[in-house]
């Protein structure tokens, strides 16, 4: 498994991470008729500018990002994007496990939204998340804190 860590986000990371988001999400968003370049830029800009977004560095190089946003009642995880060559090898699970451990240390449940019929559903179900609501295009998942 390659060595990884979280790093701070800077404005210089916006365009490369937006390109990564588009590469990861485009096919799934097109399937449900929700992809436009402008919409992707607007949504990611909103997530990028909120506190809690972390850079994922693998062997010292930018490899993705994830947001860990602590609220009063729960932690929200969003914008979890990892470069395609690093997917499906256990690294995403390792990174996600570190985030869940951090939430557990806070004693808070974790929530996230997933595009309906996304292959990411299985990933989150394997990590103890259960669906708790659904909108027109997304499913809201929650994982209680570990005992």
SULKAHU-V162646 format. One line per field, one symbol per residue. phi: phi as a letter, one per 20 degrees, with the letter a starting at -180 (. if undefined). psi: psi as a letter, one per 30 degrees, with the letter a starting at -180 (. if undefined). burial: # if it has 16 or more other C-alpha atoms within 10 Angstrom, else .. A space follows every 10 residues. Layout:
BEGIN
phi->???
psi->???
burial->???
END
This chain:
BEGIN
phi->.ffcbecfec gfegffffff gfffdggfff gdmdebffff ffffgfffee fofcfdddln dgcrbbdcde dfdbdddble ccggfeemcn fgffffffff fffffemdfd cbdcggleff gfgfffenec fcabdfccde dbcffff
psi->klkllklkkl effeeeeeee eeeefeeeee egggkleeee eeeeeeeefk kfkkkjkjhg kkfalkkjjk leflkkklhj kkkefflggf eeeeeeeeee eeeeffgklk klkkkkgkff eeeeefggkk kflkaeflkk lkklkk.
burial->...#.#..#. ...#..##.# ##.###.##. ....#....# #..#..##.. .#######.. .######### ...####### ###....... ###.##..## ..##..#### ######.... #..#....## #.......## #####..
END
